[in-house]
Amino acid sequence: MTSCYLNDLGVVCALGQGKDQVSEALFRGCREGMRFSDRYSPQGDTLPEGVVVGEVRADLPSVPAELLEFQSRNSQLLMAALQEIQPSLDICLAKYGHHRIGVVIGTSTSGIAQGEAAHRAYHGTGELPEGYSYLQQAVGTPAELVRRYLGTSGPAFTLSTACSSGARALVSARRLLALGVCDAVIAGGADSLCGMTVQGFSALEAVSASHCNPFSANRDGINIGEGAGLFLMTKEPANVAFLGAGSSSDAYHISGPDPTGNGAFRAMQLALQDAGVSADQVDYLNLHGTATRQNDAMESLAVEQLFGSDLACSSSKPMVGHTLGAAGAIEAAFCWLALNRKDGALPPHLWDGIRDDSLPELNFVAQGDSLNRAVKLCLSNSFAFGGNNISVALGRGLGDNYE
């Protein structure tokens, strides 16, 4: 496969807006953005304070006036990430031309919150709100918004494979580069908080009553989050290389993972094979780590089987929540940030420290832990409904080797 690189990053999430702010909060182990909210909870919820969510508190840019038919919070999150990589994009547009730039975005619900508001208004007044457009909530809107905003004419499409969407967008972007269809691709994911996801996961009894607690004996579910992560991917060498990816579709259950962890194991194994590296060369693994009983159980089995118990790993969801269709991109962004450091710092694993004796013992990163050398190779896991599993491998670029 053609070598490709993640040349720039735009990111916004509960940790902040922009890679500098997000990086500072991430490696400090900050979870101040995870707060109780009743904004997305169902009426009559037994939790009077609502649930903990990873809500973006930053002031988000407006969608341009000529693109108001795409207006939604999801589009604003996407614009925030896009504007951060705008200078790098402008260079690519001038160098390659608008017809050689692709766009691949992953999402789960797109701007469905706008649809929820329109639905409430219609049932209250019999009319849809002024200015409402179905494009505000359409699943294909994220890629079309970016394409229209930039005026590109290369391939542009949105992927929606639930919680693996953002990572799958990166894989599709690499394929466009390898096929010679594009010279640069804007790839990543965006998802925004809405009632459908919070209430839907609550109906599945998968939402925590407090802050999520991944891999703990006391874990009781997820926190939903929101955000966007966008990469500029090209074949031009840069600090971080996209080395490989592995995917599997075990189709064990519509919403529950295969308890044996076989699907997760296979995705990680294929990612290593695609990258041409061995398990003992990996420095850090960003776990899917949702803090549900079933996901953490199967993932720990798969990780221990492939890597043993020494690999440094952590779940970043206690700091940002589960950002659903954006998770694969945002958590790959955390690996990108680690690879761009020289001190070997890793994202910490925030939990109560009470191990589940029924699970294999993993090597969770404590706050302040460091490899005491530059990180060379990371894996990031994303597992979705229907057994839609993916693992991506990122490494130091610019000709570095991994021996």
ABEGO torsion letter per residue (X at the ends): XBBBBBABBBBBBAAEBEAAAAAAAAAAGBAAABBBBAAABBBGBABAAEBBBBBBABBBBBBBAAAAAABBAAAAAAAAAAAAAAAAAAAAAAAAEAAABBBBBBBAAEAAAAAAAAAAAAAAAGBBBBGBBAAAABAAAAAAAAAAAAGBABBBBBBBAEAAAAAAAAAAAAAAAAAGABABBBBEBBBBBBAAAAAAAAAAGABBABBBBBGBAABAEBBBBBEBBBBBBBABBBABBBAEBBBBBAGABAABBBAAGAAAAAAAAAAAAAAGBBAAABABBBBAGAGBAAAAAAAAAAAAAAAEAABBBBBAAAAAEBAEAAAAAAAAAAAAAAAABAAGBBBBBBBAGBBBAABBBBBBBBBGBBAGBBBABBBBBBBBBGGBBBBBBBBBBGGBBAX
